[in-house]
Amino acid sequence: MTPDIQDLQRRAAKIREAVLRTISHAGAGHTGGSLSAVEIMAALYFHAMRVDPLRPDWPERDRCILSKGHSSPVWYCALAEKGFFPYEKLKEFDRLDGMLQGHPDMLKTPGVDISGGSLGQGLSVGIGMALAGRALKKDFYVFVVMGDGELQEGQVWEAAMYAGFHKIHRLIAIVDYNKIQLTGRVAEVLDPEPLADKWRSFGWEVLECDGHDPAELAGKFDQARKTAVKPVVILAHTVKGSGVTFIADRAEWHARAPNQAELKLALAELEVKE
């Protein structure tokens, strides 16, 4: 399918605005890692994935796993933009009695295929889903979005070794490679490089792109879906807190919510009318 780049850009802009409003309203949430993944989630839900918001449990749907579950606001905002639930529900984010928990809960949120939050586990779950699809002769794809700091978890590499060895196709991992984690720059905490070589050594097809360029993302997703003999990982190079200059590329915004004054500044920078 030919990507509609202007539509992807428009969707991403709406999701970015919604992320800022949602986290600021809750007074809690992970701003940096949500903003870095905006274009990735827009490209997934408005180009790459086969889903039906009116049938969130449709057996033939593609599956999405946000393994870096602390970035749930960007997932919820993408789901709202896709129509899985009304935008108004975003005001329930991080409320104990709400449907949008701080970490994804598949029992409460339409469109969430797996509960998560403990880093390093999403790829293993994705392998299970892909194997189930193979056993049931289904043709759905499983997309697993991971953080770069998350790659420091040992379970990720056990899963990577298994998937590569067993040539589990229809499994597409995306690394939101923003180079910053909670305590500082990833390269200084525990450097994952040479990242592409590591994935290739485990038998994966490796693609790389600008994770904020909808055209590049759409093209890589199309290429990944055509890879029929092995799992694929897309290393999407991003900027933590992308879109807002006083948040971008700063570790202190990993888990900080903008206050009302900061939200106003951010929306003005995005040229959003309040």
C-alpha positions, 0 to 999 in steps of 0.5 A: 500500500502506498503510504499517505505521508501527509496523513501520517504527519498529521496523525503524528502531530495529533498524537504528539499534542495528545501525549503532552496534554495527557501526561500534563493532565495526569501530572505523571507519565514518561514524556521523553520516551513517549515523544520519541515513539510518536512517528513509530506508532503513527506509522504502525497504526496508520500504515503498517498494521492491519487492525479494526478499532470496531473489533479489537479482538478480531482474530486476524488482526496484527498484534502490537506489543509496547514492551517499553510499557512505561511509554504507554501514553503514546500507545493510548494516544495512537489508539484514541486517534485510530478510534479504539476509544474516545479522546476524552478517555485520555483524561483517565490516564494513570487513574486507579479507577480508569481504563488507561493504567500507567503500564498497559493492562489488556483487561482494561484497554481496547486495542492492548494485546498484552499487559506489560511494563517489566522491561525485556519481556515483550519480545518473548511474548511476541515470539509466543504470539508469532508461534501461535499464529504459525500453529493456527495457520494465521497470517497476522504479524506481530510488532514489538516496540522496545526501548534501547535501554531495554536492550540491556535486559538479558531476556531480550537476547535469549529471545533474539537467539531463539527467534533467529534460530527458529526463523520466526518470520511475521515477527517485526521488532522496532527499537526506539533508539533515542540513546537516553535512558532513566539515568543518562545516555545509553552509551555511558550506562551500558553501550549496546553497540555494535547493535546492528551486528548483534542482531544480525549475529542472531539471524535477524534481518536488520533495517535502519531508518530515521524514526521521525521520518514517516516515509522512511518508517513506512518503507521499512515496515513494507520491506519488513512485511515482505521478509518471509524467512526470518525475523526483522528488527528495525533500528529507528533512530530517534530523539528522546522528547522529540518535537519540543526543544526544552524536552528533547534529548534531556534525560531529566524528562524521562519520567517527568510531566510538564506542568501547565506553564510548560505545557503551554510553552510546548503547545506554542512551539508545536503551533497548537491552538489552546 
